[in-house]
Amino acid sequence: MTKSQTNLAWDVLLDLSGPGPRHERLTRALRTVIREGTLGSGAALPPSRTLAADLGFSRWVITQAYEQLIAEGYLAARTGSATVVRWSTSSTGPAKALPRKATPPEIDLAPGLPDLRHFPRQRWAEAVREVLANAPHGEFGYPVPGGHPRLRAVLADHLRRCRGAVVEDVRISSGVTDGFGRVCRALRAAGITRIAAEEPGWLTLRRVATRAGLEVVGVPVDEDGLRVDEIPAGARAVLVTPAHQFPTGTVLSPARRAGLLSWARDVDGVIVEDDYDAEFRYDRRPVGTVQGMDPARVVLLGSVSKTLSPALGLGWYALPPQWTELVDPSPTPPALEQLAFAAFLEHGSYDRHLRAARRRYRARRDALVCALGPLPVSGIAAGLHLVLDLPGVRAAEVVRRAAVKGLRVADLDDYRATPRTPGIVLGYGNLADGSVGTAARLLIEAIGEASRG
């Protein structure tokens, strides 16, 4: 493991006051900051010439202090290497207790993460190196409002080509939550005060809308997606996840898509389309966006959080022309991250990553469904999660018993405003392939215990 080079002791304030010669005062000051923990074990001290120049002392004063502390065991020195702190507070502390028996490693089946083990490190690093080597000096300034023009152009082409979107311009955000918050504030400023949202749905986005001053009303979802006919009067905006509804996993049917667009025209409203899990469809090619059917009525939101990693903090939103001036384009993610993603897209690395991820997720989904046996699952046509129905069993109890076994799952009611038929949501995006069988076994055991208890 590479040792950190940030623990250099060059700028530590030393109290050199008090009686005695200079080398004794320096020895005393260094001993104090070591014993207090200001300089931890392994911290590198400056070369004697450097510290002598900084303090205005002779080099002899520094070497005498270092040699004294080496003799006392506070410092260690090797020829050709820096003098480092050897002593730590644990050196004089009580004997350490024997470690407790290790608990089983947690298997995380909660939804929301892609396969972090397969993040394309090498290709992403190549994109970053390319940007650092070739970007003009001006690119290291403040990010451009709305996002870097290079990424916006490349991303717009990707959305037209792969998602069937109709976009002349796309703006960059730090993720779907960020983009949705900007849209909600613009809706409120335009006089729209009520937004409909799928029930069940991602509660984080509901909270974002509420904080923006919007009233959120739930609309039920069935096997064909959002019940458009139940959007309440007074709502002029609706939040949907048509490609793979979260959390039920349903795909908005063609008839519902047409009905949703008709509703938006009738009420002079706007559809906010969260392109959630859109890239991962297993029974056919991914379904195109609703935005592509009527770009004048649909805001399109997306991010790399479920395709690459949420750690990148990169998302986007495409607006109808009449909303462009109403949505604040700032702030945006760091310019270098944007340029790296642009290069990643330009070289085809993103497309290759998605194709490989799609194959991997499909195989993992199949293995999980097989391991669960006869248990009733749904929402498996797309995405990175599925729903397991639990008729007659308390889902909260299953979640609790699974946690005791080191298995994390999510209660379907956690995404509902009103509890209904019990079920749990199983995310397999970040599930290790070698853990599929173990996860299914532990879950089946938890369900059995909950049904008997």
N, C-alpha and C positions, 0 to 999 in steps of 0.2 A: 504494500500500500504506500502510495506516495505521501510523504510527510508534508504537512502544511508548512509553508514558508511565511505565514502571516503572524507567527508568534515571536518575531524578533523583538529583543528587549532594548531597542535603540532609543525609544522615545519615552521611557519610563522616567517619571520625576523622582529624583533622588534628594533626600534631605541630608545635606553635607554639613549641617550646623553641628555645634558641639565642640567639646575639647579634643585635643590630640592632633597628631600630624595628619597630613592629607590622606595618606594611604590607609590610616586607621579609620578615619571618618568615611572614606569610600567603602571600605570593607564592611563597616557597621551599617551603612545605608543599603548596600546590596543584600546583606544578610537579612535585613528587615523586610525588604520588598519580596524576597524569596519566601520567608517564613509566613508573611501575610497572604501569600498566594497571588500577589500581583504579577510575579513572574512564575509561571507554572513549570512543571517538569518538562524538559525538552526545549524551553525557550532559548534562543540563541542570543548571546551577548555580542556587542560590537567588537571588532578587532581592537587591540590595545591602542594602536596608533589613532584610530578613529575616535575612540572615547577620550583619549588624551587631548585631541584637538578640540572636541566638543566642550570639554570641561575646562580647558585652559591649564591642564596639569601636565607634568612630564610623563613620558611613557613609563618610567620606572614606578610611579605611583600606581598606575593601572595594573602593571604586571604583579606588583607586590600584593594588591588586593585580590587579584584573581588567584594567585598561588595560595594565599591564605585560605580562601574559600574552597579551593580544590582540596587542600589538606583536611579541611573540616567536613568534606563530603557534600558541600552545597553545590559545587560546580564539577564539571568533568571536561577534560580537554584531550584532543587527539591531534597528532601532528597533521597539518594540512586541513583540519576541520575547525569549525567555530567552537568556541567555549560555550557550553550549554548548561542549563540548570539541571542538576541531578536530583536534588531533594524535592520532596512533595509532602503535603500535609498528611497523606496516607502513610508516610514513613513512620510517623510517631503515633498514629491513631490506634485504636483498639483492634484486636484480631478480628478479621472478617468472619462473619458467620458462614457456615457451609451453604452453598446454593440450594434453593428449594428444588424439588423435583420439577423438571420442565413440563409445562402444560402443552397439550397438543397444538400444533400450529393451526391458526385459523384459516379455514377455507371460506373465501368471500364469494358468496353467490348473490350479493346485492347488486341491483342494476346500476348502470351509469358509467362503466369504465370499458374501454377497449382492451385489447391484449397488450399490456405494457411490456411484456417480455419480448414482443416482436416489433417494438418501435424500430424503424429503419435507421439505426444509429449511423451506419457508415454513409449512407446516401445523404442523410441530413447533414452530417459533418462535412461532406463534400460540398454541399450547397452553401453552408456557412463559410467554408474556406474560400470558395469562389467569390462570394460577396466581399469578404475581407480583403482579398487580393486585388479585386478589380473595381470595386465601387469608388467613384470619385470622392474627393475629400468632402464635398458638399453634402453627401449622403449621411454624414455623421452629425448633422445638425438636428434641429427639432423635427419631429414627424409632421408630414403635410396633413392638414385637416381632411378628413374623409379617407385617408389612406394613401399609400404610395402609388403613383400613377402606373408604375410597371406591374405591381401586383393586381391592381384593379382591372387592368386590361387583360392580363393572363387569366385571372379568376373568372371574369365575365365570359371569356371564351370557353373555359371549362364548364361553366354552368349551362351555357347554350348547348355545348356538345354532349355532355353527359347527363344533364338533368332536364333537358328540354325547356329550360327557362328562356324567357325573352327579355334580355337585359342589355341595355346600352351602357349602363353604368352600375357599378356596385361599390358600396362603401365598406371599409374595414372597421371591425370592432374587436373587442377582446373576447367575444363569445356571444352565444345566443341570448344569455341573460342581459348582457350589456346592450345589445342591439334592440332587444324587446323593450328595455327600459326607456331608451331614446324614443322609440315609436309611441309608447304609452304617454310619455310627456307631450309629444306632438299631438296625439289624439285629444288629450285633455285641453290643450291650448286651442284646438280647433272647435271646441264645444261638444265633443263626444265624451259622454260621462259614463257610459255603460258598455261593458265588453262581455260577451259570452265566452265560455271556455268549456272544454270537454270535461265531463264528469264520468269516471275518474280522470285525473290528469296530473301533470307535474305541478305540485303546489308551490314550488319556488317561483314560477312565473306568475302564478296568481298573486303571490305576495308582492312581486314587482309592480304589477298593475295596481294593486291597492295602494302602495306607497306613492304611486304617481297620481292618486286622486280618482281612480276609476272604480266604479262599482262592478264587481265580478259576479256573474250569474252562471251557474252550472247548467250544462245541457247534456242529457244522457247519451251514451254511446252504446250501440248494439253491434251485431256481427257485420254490419255494413258501414260502420263508422258513426260519425256525428249525426244525431237525429235533427236534421235541418228544420223539420217542421215544428220542433219544440224550442227553437230560438225565441226568447221572449220579446214581446213588443218593447220598443224603446232602446233596444240594443242596436248599435250601428257599427259594431266591430265584433269580430269573433276570432279566437285563437284556436288553431287546429294543427294536428300532426297527421296529415293525410297519408303519408307513405308508410308509416308504421305507428299506429296510435300508442301513446304511452299512457297507462301501462298495459292495456288489454291486448295490444298487438294486432288489432284489426287494421285493414287497409280500406280507406274510403272508397266506396264503390263508384263506378262511373255515373250512376243515377244520382247519387248523393253529391258528387262533384258538380254536376250540372245544376242540381237544386241549390247548392251553396252559392254558386256564381249568380244564379237568378235572384236569390235573396239579396245579395250585395247590391245588385242593380236596382232592385225594387225599393230598398231603403236608403239608397245612396250611401252605402256603407263600405267598409274595408275588411278584407280577410287578411289575417296575419298567419302566414304559413311557416311553421317550424318544420324544416326539412329533416326531422329527427330520424335517424337510422335509415335514411333513404338509400344509401349506397349498398345496403345488404339485403338483397331479396334472393330467395333460394328456389322458388318454384318457377321463376321466369326472370326476365331482365327487370332491373329496377324500374318502377313506375315513375313517369315524369312528373314534374311539379304541376300543381294547380295554377301557379303563377303564369306558366306558359300559355294557359288557356285564356287569361284575361289580365295582362300585366297592368292595366289601368285600375284594377280593383284589388290587387294582391300585393302585400309586402312579403318578401321571401327572406327568411332567416336561416343561417347555417353556420357551421363551425367545424374545426378539425378535432374537437374534443372526443368524438366517438370514432373517428377514423384514424387519427394519429395519436394525439395525447392532449389532455386538458392542460398539461404543464406549459404548452406553447402559448396559450392565451390568444388564439387567433380565431376570429369569426368574421361574418359579413352580413350585410343586409342590402337588399335591392328594393328600391322604393318606386311606387307609381310616380309619374312626372309631377303631378299636382302636390305631392308630399315632400318633394326634394328640398324645398326651401324651409320647410317647417321642422325638419329633424336636424338636431345639432350634430355636426360631423366630427366634433372633437370631444375628448381626446382619442388618440389611436394608439395601437401597440407600438413598441419600438421599431424604428425603421429597418434595422438590420434583420430582425425576425421576419418582417414583411418581405424584404428582399430575398431572404433565404427561402421562404415559401414560394416566392415567384420563381426562383431558380429550380426549386424542387418540382414545380408544375411544368416549367418549360422543358425540362429534360425527360419528362415522362415518368419520373420516379413516383409521383403520386398515383398515377394510373396503375403502374405495376404493383405498388403496395396494396391498392384496393383489390386488385384481382387476386393476389395471394391471400389477403385477409378474408375475402369472400369464401374461398375454398376452405380455409382453415376453420372459419366459424361454422360453415355448413357441416363439416365433419364433426366438429365438437357438439353442435346441436343434435345431430343424429345420434351420437354416442350417449348424450345425456338423456334424450327421450327414450332410447333403448334401455338404459340403465334404470329409468324410473318405472319401466314395465307397464302395467295396466293403469297406472295413475292418470287421471284425466288432465291433459295439458291442452293449451290453446295458445294462439298468437305466435305460431312457430314458422309462419311463411317468410318472415323477414326479421331483421333487427338482431339485437344482442341479448334478448331476454325472452322468457316465456312465462305464462301464467299457469299455475297449478291450482285447480279447483279443489276445495276441501269441504264438500257437503257434510254437514253434521259434526264437523270438527272445529274447535276454536283455533283460528289462525294465530292469534296472539300466543296461545300456549305452545303451538308448534314452533313459533319463532323463539320462544324462551327455551324450550327443551333443545332445540338445535344449537342455540348459543352455548349451552352447557357442554355440548359435544364438540365445540370448536368450529361450528358451522354457522355462517351468517347468512340469513335470508330476510326478505322484506315482506311485511304484512300488506296485502292489497288495500286494506282500509287506510293505510298511511297516505294513500293518494286519493282518498275520497273525502268529500265533505260530510257524507252520511254513510255509515256502515251498511253493507248489503251482504250478498252471498260471500261466505268466507273463502279466502284464497291467499296464495302467496306468490310473489314475483321472484323469479329466479334469473339472475343475470349470469350468462356464461361467457361474456366477452373476455374477462380477465381470469377465467378459470384455467388452471394448468391442465393440459390433456391427461396427465398422469393422475390427476385428482378427481376425475369425473366419476369413476366407480365408487371411490370412498365417499364423495359428496352425496351421491344418490343413496348409498347404504345408510349413512348417518341421517339423512332426511327421512327416509322410510322408517327408520327406528323412532325418530322424533314424532312422526305422525302417528305411529302405532301407540306410543306412550301417551300422547295427547288424547287419542280416541278412547283409550282405556281409563284415563284419569279424569 
